[in-house]
Amino acid sequence: MKRKKFLTENRLALLIRWWVAGAMYFFVGWGTGLGNQSSVIDFIFFLGLSLGVMNMLIVNPILRRTFNLDSNRYYLDSTVGQKVRMRLSEIFKSMLIVFIMVYIYAMINSLLIQLLSLSEQSIPLPGEPITFGIMYTVLYWLIEQVIKRLKDKTIKEQ
């Protein structure tokens, strides 16, 4: 009987994405003034942009060359125009994930304020790198699964 390994290539890739997302939140959210600004739109834009560029230029190429993932076949067989679209969609995807996460944090905080009878100005769950990385990775994985199923569906229809 052969034992399955706990750390598969897909899980290692998600672990790397979690670490990078947490590190980027640490650098942008805590290391710059954006984390303390009142403009949430600036924070979403710059954190999403930095995560997208980091994924596009560093994380995705490393993961493609290191692991045998499903996305490798599609990327290697794509044209230059498709690669440009994939890279731009990576930035958009990261901005969308950060946008969703801001509202998840807002909902969790408002729920905790009501449940624990805290003051309206308190922030029971502030943004921090570990939780941010976990939520970012989960949302990234969910979006990738939706995209994968849509691609599989369109291939089957052709």
C-alpha positions as CSV (number, residue, x, y, z in Angstrom):
1,M,0.0,0.0,0.0
2,K,1.5,3.3,-1.1
3,R,1.2,6.3,1.2
4,K,0.1,9.6,-0.2
5,K,2.4,12.5,0.5
6,F,0.9,15.4,2.5
7,L,2.9,18.1,0.7
8,T,2.0,17.7,-2.9
9,E,3.2,20.1,-5.5
10,N,-0.1,22.0,-5.5
11,R,0.0,22.3,-1.8
12,L,3.6,23.6,-1.8
13,A,2.6,26.1,-4.5
14,L,-0.3,27.3,-2.2
15,L,2.1,27.5,0.7
16,I,4.5,29.7,-1.3
17,R,1.6,31.9,-2.4
18,W,0.5,32.3,1.2
19,W,4.0,33.3,2.3
20,V,4.3,35.8,-0.6
21,A,0.9,37.3,0.1
22,G,1.6,37.7,3.7
23,A,5.0,39.3,3.0
24,M,3.5,41.7,0.5
25,Y,0.8,42.7,3.0
26,F,3.6,43.3,5.6
27,F,5.6,45.4,3.2
28,V,2.7,47.4,1.7
29,G,0.2,47.5,4.6
30,W,2.7,48.0,7.4
31,G,5.8,49.3,5.7
32,T,4.2,52.1,3.8
33,G,1.7,54.8,4.8
34,L,-1.0,53.1,2.8
35,G,-2.1,50.9,5.7
36,N,-2.9,53.9,7.9
37,Q,-4.5,56.0,5.2
38,S,-8.2,56.7,5.2
39,S,-8.4,56.0,1.4
40,V,-9.3,52.3,1.0
41,I,-9.2,52.6,-2.7
42,D,-5.5,53.6,-2.7
43,F,-4.8,50.6,-0.4
44,I,-6.7,48.2,-2.6
45,F,-5.1,49.5,-5.8
46,F,-1.5,49.5,-4.6
47,L,-1.7,46.3,-2.6
48,G,-3.5,44.5,-5.5
49,L,-1.0,45.9,-8.0
50,S,2.0,44.9,-6.0
51,L,0.6,41.4,-5.4
52,G,-0.3,41.0,-9.1
53,V,3.2,42.2,-10.3
54,M,4.9,39.9,-7.7
55,N,2.8,36.9,-8.9
56,M,3.3,37.8,-12.5
57,L,7.0,38.4,-12.5
58,I,8.4,36.3,-9.7
59,V,6.0,33.7,-8.2
60,N,4.3,32.3,-11.3
61,P,7.6,31.8,-13.3
62,I,9.2,30.1,-10.3
63,L,6.3,27.8,-9.7
64,R,6.0,27.0,-13.4
65,R,9.7,26.0,-13.5
66,T,9.8,24.2,-10.2
67,F,6.6,22.2,-10.1
68,N,4.6,20.1,-12.6
69,L,1.3,22.1,-12.3
70,D,-1.7,22.0,-14.6
71,S,-1.2,25.6,-15.7
72,N,2.2,24.7,-17.2
73,R,0.8,23.0,-20.3
74,Y,-1.5,25.9,-21.1
75,Y,1.2,28.5,-20.5
76,L,3.8,26.8,-22.6
77,D,1.4,26.3,-25.6
78,S,0.1,29.9,-25.5
79,T,0.9,32.7,-27.9
80,V,2.5,36.0,-27.0
81,G,-0.9,37.8,-27.0
82,Q,-2.3,35.1,-24.7
83,K,0.6,35.5,-22.3
84,V,0.1,39.2,-22.2
85,R,-3.6,38.7,-21.4
86,M,-2.7,36.2,-18.7
87,R,-0.2,38.6,-17.1
88,L,-2.7,41.5,-17.1
89,S,-5.4,39.2,-15.7
90,E,-3.1,38.3,-12.9
91,I,-2.9,41.9,-11.8
92,F,-6.7,42.3,-12.1
93,K,-7.2,39.0,-10.2
94,S,-5.0,40.2,-7.3
95,M,-6.9,43.6,-7.2
96,L,-10.2,41.8,-7.1
97,I,-9.0,39.5,-4.3
98,V,-7.8,42.4,-2.3
99,F,-11.1,44.2,-2.9
100,I,-13.1,41.2,-1.7
101,M,-10.8,40.8,1.3
102,V,-11.3,44.4,2.4
103,Y,-15.0,43.7,2.6
104,I,-14.6,40.4,4.3
105,Y,-12.5,42.1,7.0
106,A,-15.2,44.8,7.3
107,M,-18.0,42.2,7.6
108,I,-16.0,40.2,10.2
109,N,-15.2,43.3,12.2
110,S,-18.8,44.6,12.2
111,L,-20.1,41.2,13.2
112,L,-17.6,41.0,16.1
113,I,-18.5,44.5,17.2
114,Q,-22.1,43.6,17.4
115,L,-21.6,40.2,19.0
116,L,-19.1,41.4,21.6
117,S,-20.8,44.8,22.2
118,L,-17.7,46.7,21.4
119,S,-17.5,50.4,20.5
120,E,-18.1,51.3,16.8
121,Q,-14.5,52.6,16.4
122,S,-12.8,49.5,17.6
123,I,-11.2,47.0,15.2
124,P,-11.4,43.5,16.7
125,L,-9.6,41.8,13.8
126,P,-7.0,44.1,12.3
127,G,-5.2,43.2,9.1
128,E,-2.1,41.2,9.7
129,P,0.1,39.2,7.4
130,I,-0.7,35.6,8.5
131,T,-4.5,36.0,8.3
132,F,-4.2,38.1,5.1
133,G,-2.1,35.4,3.5
134,I,-4.5,32.6,4.4
135,M,-7.5,34.5,3.1
136,Y,-5.7,35.6,-0.1
137,T,-4.6,32.1,-0.8
138,V,-8.0,30.6,-0.3
139,L,-9.6,33.2,-2.6
140,Y,-6.8,32.8,-5.1
141,W,-7.4,29.0,-5.1
142,L,-11.2,29.4,-5.4
143,I,-10.8,31.8,-8.4
144,E,-8.3,29.4,-10.1
145,Q,-10.8,26.5,-9.6
146,V,-13.6,28.5,-11.2
147,I,-11.4,29.5,-14.1
148,K,-10.2,25.9,-14.5
149,R,-13.8,24.6,-14.6
150,L,-14.8,27.2,-17.2
151,K,-11.8,26.3,-19.4
152,D,-12.7,22.6,-19.1
153,K,-16.3,23.3,-20.0
154,T,-15.4,25.4,-23.1
155,I,-13.0,22.7,-24.2
156,K,-15.6,20.0,-23.9
157,E,-18.1,22.1,-25.8
158,Q,-15.7,22.5,-28.8
